[in-house]
């Protein structure tokens, strides 16, 4: 793999300066721990059909809704341009934030989870239209699984979900453990 462009370090500044995002107080949120109420945690990133990206927030969860902000010029951003951000979108994930999401054709699959890691995550499908509520995907049980990321399996009609099972400490080593779940979509 070869890196393209350079990292962009002004996203929080851009988010804080956008008038349509003022009510979220994201500059203040960035000063709090990411898992504390009102903190700032960006965990989801999904492509759009027109070449943009949707930025999904795990935290804050304003009014119990998950926050999404469109990034309209990702190609230019990695080449040094300032971010061009669209209007914020709030979707109802029943008080949870976005842990991961992925575009699947004309819709999105979203792993929603609590801001602090407590509780059980859920999988939703969302049309991508701001006015539409996401719908839970039936038959998926995350009660013994801590979803951290999801992605579509290339050349198959499966979804792979990764679980972050945290660290284990024993006499020989200290390491993180992960598991994977394959779901037919």
Residue pairs with C-beta under 8 A, 6 or more apart in sequence:
4 78
5 77
5 78
5 79
5 80
6 78
6 79
6 80
8 77
8 78
8 83
10 82
10 83
11 42
11 83
12 26
12 27
12 30
12 40
13 27
14 82
14 83
14 85
15 21
15 26
15 27
15 69
15 85
16 26
16 27
16 30
18 85
20 87
20 88
21 69
21 85
21 88
23 62
24 60
24 62
24 67
24 88
25 38
26 40
26 60
28 38
29 38
29 39
29 40
29 59
29 60
30 40
32 38
32 39
32 40
33 39
34 40
34 41
34 58
34 59
35 41
35 59
35 115
35 116
35 117
36 59
36 115
36 116
37 59
37 115
38 59
38 60
39 59
39 60
39 115
40 57
40 59
40 60
41 57
41 58
41 59
41 97
41 115
42 55
42 56
42 57
42 58
43 56
43 57
43 58
43 97
43 98
43 99
43 100
44 54
44 55
44 56
44 57
44 58
44 68
44 98
44 99
44 100
44 101
44 110
45 53
45 54
45 55
45 56
45 101
46 53
46 54
46 56
46 101
46 102
46 103
46 108
47 53
47 54
47 103
48 54
48 70
48 103
48 128
49 103
49 106
51 74
51 75
52 70
52 71
52 72
52 73
52 74
52 86
53 70
53 71
53 74
54 68
54 69
54 70
54 71
54 89
54 101
54 108
55 68
55 69
55 70
55 71
56 66
56 67
56 68
56 97
56 98
56 100
56 101
56 110
57 66
57 67
57 68
57 69
57 97
57 98
58 97
58 98
58 99
58 113
58 115
59 97
59 115
60 67
60 97
60 115
61 67
61 95
61 96
61 97
61 115
62 90
63 90
64 92
64 94
64 95
65 90
65 91
65 92
65 93
66 90
66 91
66 92
66 93
66 96
66 97
66 98
66 110
66 112
67 88
67 89
67 90
67 97
68 88
68 89
68 90
68 91
68 98
69 85
69 86
69 88
69 89
70 85
70 86
70 87
70 89
71 77
71 83
71 84
71 85
71 86
72 84
72 85
72 86
73 81
73 83
73 84
76 84
77 83
87 130
89 130
90 130
91 126
91 130
91 133
91 134
92 133
92 134
93 110
93 112
93 122
93 124
93 134
94 112
94 122
95 114
96 112
96 113
96 114
96 115
96 119
96 121
96 122
97 112
97 113
97 114
97 115
98 110
98 111
98 112
99 111
99 112
99 113
99 121
99 147
99 148
99 149
100 110
100 111
100 147
100 148
100 149
100 150
101 108
101 109
101 110
101 111
101 126
101 150
102 108
102 109
102 150
102 151
102 152
102 159
103 128
104 125
104 152
104 159
104 185
106 127
106 128
107 125
107 126
107 127
107 128
108 125
108 126
108 127
108 128
109 123
109 124
109 125
109 137
109 150
109 159
109 185
110 123
110 124
110 125
110 126
110 134
111 121
111 122
111 123
111 147
111 149
111 150
111 161
112 121
112 122
112 123
112 124
112 134
113 119
113 121
113 122
113 147
114 121
117 146
120 142
120 143
121 142
121 145
121 146
121 147
122 136
122 140
122 142
123 136
123 137
123 140
123 142
123 147
123 150
123 161
123 183
124 134
124 135
124 136
124 137
125 134
125 135
125 137
126 132
126 133
126 134
126 135
140 183
145 161
145 163
145 179
145 181
146 163
146 164
146 165
146 166
147 161
147 162
147 163
148 162
148 163
148 164
148 178
149 161
149 162
150 159
150 160
150 161
150 162
151 159
151 160
152 158
152 159
152 160
152 185
153 159
153 160
153 182
157 184
157 185
158 182
158 183
158 184
158 185
159 182
159 183
159 184
159 185
160 180
160 181
160 182
160 183
161 180
161 181
161 182
161 183
162 178
162 179
162 180
162 181
163 178
163 179
163 180
163 181
164 176
164 178
165 176
165 177
165 178
165 179
166 176
166 177
167 174
167 175
167 176
167 177
168 174
168 175
168 177
